[in-house]
């Protein structure tokens, strides 16, 4: 492989990592704003 091909692959992987990090932060902020929608009350076992 040529160095430019490796560079393009590295840039693609880096950009996918940035997009994944952005999505993770966005989901975390949504969950932390409204915890009542994600957490259900636990049923009491008798």
Buried (B, 14 or more C-beta within 10 A) or exposed (E): EEEEEEEEEEEEEEEEEEEEEEEEEEEEEEEEEEEEEEEEEEEEEE
